Amino acid sequence: MARRDGPGVTGFVPEGVASSFRSTRPVRRDGSSGPIGLQLATPVTAPWLGLSLPVALAEPPEATLEVRQTNLKPMDEGVRYEYQYKWTVRGRGTPPKEVGVDVIGAKDIRVIDMKAQGTMQGTFAVTTTKATDPGRYDLYINGRLRLEDGETESIVSRPIPFEVTNGDK
């Protein structure tokens, strides 16, 4: 990156080297050609990977956690979102009594009324306030499954869309 100031250009402008199969050449921009973009005559690849993607194979998890929204109740100071979760265990694992709930990026929310209904399912509620920023968030639940050999395994649900709208405020 190089710092340049001039007509229509303020701040940092990318400057570096681009690589392709056939050549290595410097790429320079003066900031006058519009948005930052890189165009090469040949595709940029990673030939050292042999055109294969790096992967890691693993055993499937010993359990899954399913979660779904069951109700939405507007309140004077925000909204109450009610959820139900269910464990599906392969083999002989023991799920925890409670699960953890994370809403990534949201502020001014509370997780309340966490209730287990037996060992394999339960309910909880998430409440927002008028200070919760409108937006789309991801809600995850997680728990540590105790396996029969004494080990534990962290299980995380798929993300559940959690949307706060201006009407919630």
QUICORNOR-V394493 format. One record per pair of residues at least 24 apart in sequence whose C-alpha atoms are under 10 Angstrom apart, sorted by the first residue. I is the first residue (numbers start at 0). J is the second residue. Records with the same first field share a line. If there is no record, write none. Layout:
# QUICORNOR-V394493
I=J + J
This chain:
# QUICORNOR-V394493
0=27
1=27 + 28 + 29
3=29 + 30
4=30
5=29 + 30 + 31
6=30 + 31
7=31
13=37
17=43
18=42 + 43 + 44 + 45
19=43 + 44 + 45 + 46
20=44 + 45 + 46
59=89
60=88 + 89 + 144 + 152 + 153 + 154 + 155
61=87 + 88 + 89 + 90 + 91 + 92 + 144 + 145 + 146 + 151 + 152 + 153 + 154
62=86 + 87 + 88 + 89 + 90 + 91 + 92 + 93 + 94 + 143 + 144 + 152 + 153 + 154 + 155
63=87 + 88 + 89 + 141 + 142 + 144 + 154 + 155 + 156 + 157
64=88 + 94 + 98 + 119 + 120 + 139 + 140 + 141 + 142 + 154 + 155 + 156 + 157
65=120 + 139 + 140 + 155 + 156 + 157 + 158 + 159
66=120 + 121 + 122 + 138 + 139 + 140 + 156 + 157 + 158 + 159
67=122 + 159 + 160
68=122 + 123 + 124 + 159 + 160 + 161
69=122 + 124
70=124
71=124 + 125 + 126
72=126
73=126 + 127 + 166 + 167 + 168
74=126 + 127 + 128 + 167 + 168
75=128 + 129 + 167 + 168
76=126 + 127 + 128 + 129 + 130 + 167 + 168
77=108 + 126 + 127 + 128 + 129 + 130 + 131 + 163 + 166 + 167 + 168
78=108 + 125 + 126 + 127 + 128 + 129 + 163 + 166 + 167 + 168
79=108 + 109 + 110 + 111 + 124 + 125 + 126 + 127 + 128 + 167
80=110 + 123 + 124 + 125 + 126 + 127 + 161
81=110 + 111 + 112 + 122 + 123 + 124 + 125 + 126
82=113 + 121 + 122 + 123 + 124 + 125
83=113 + 114 + 115 + 116 + 120 + 121 + 122 + 123 + 124
84=115 + 116 + 119 + 120 + 121 + 122 + 123 + 140 + 156
85=115 + 116 + 118 + 119 + 120 + 121 + 122
86=118 + 119 + 120 + 121 + 142 + 144 + 154 + 156
87=119 + 120
88=119 + 144
90=146 + 147
91=144 + 145 + 146 + 147 + 148
92=143 + 144 + 145 + 146 + 147 + 148 + 149 + 150 + 151 + 152
93=118 + 119 + 143 + 144 + 145 + 146 + 147 + 151
94=118 + 119 + 120 + 142 + 143 + 144 + 145 + 146 + 151 + 152 + 154
95=119 + 141 + 142 + 143 + 144 + 145
96=120 + 121 + 142 + 143
97=121 + 122 + 123 + 141 + 142 + 143
98=122 + 123 + 139 + 140 + 141 + 142 + 143 + 154 + 155
99=139 + 140 + 141 + 142 + 143 + 155
100=124 + 125 + 138 + 139 + 140 + 141 + 142 + 155 + 156
101=137 + 138 + 139 + 140 + 141 + 158
102=136 + 137 + 138 + 139 + 140 + 158 + 159 + 160 + 161
103=135 + 136 + 137 + 138 + 139 + 158 + 161
104=132 + 134 + 135 + 136 + 137 + 138
105=131 + 132 + 133 + 134 + 135 + 136 + 137 + 138 + 161 + 163
106=130 + 131 + 132
107=131 + 132
125=161
127=163 + 167 + 168
128=167 + 168
129=165 + 166 + 167 + 168
130=167 + 168
131=163 + 164 + 165 + 167 + 168
132=163 + 164 + 165 + 167 + 168
133=162 + 163 + 164 + 165 + 166 + 167 + 168
134=161 + 162 + 163 + 164 + 165
135=160 + 161 + 162 + 163 + 164
136=160 + 161 + 162 + 163
137=161 + 162
138=162
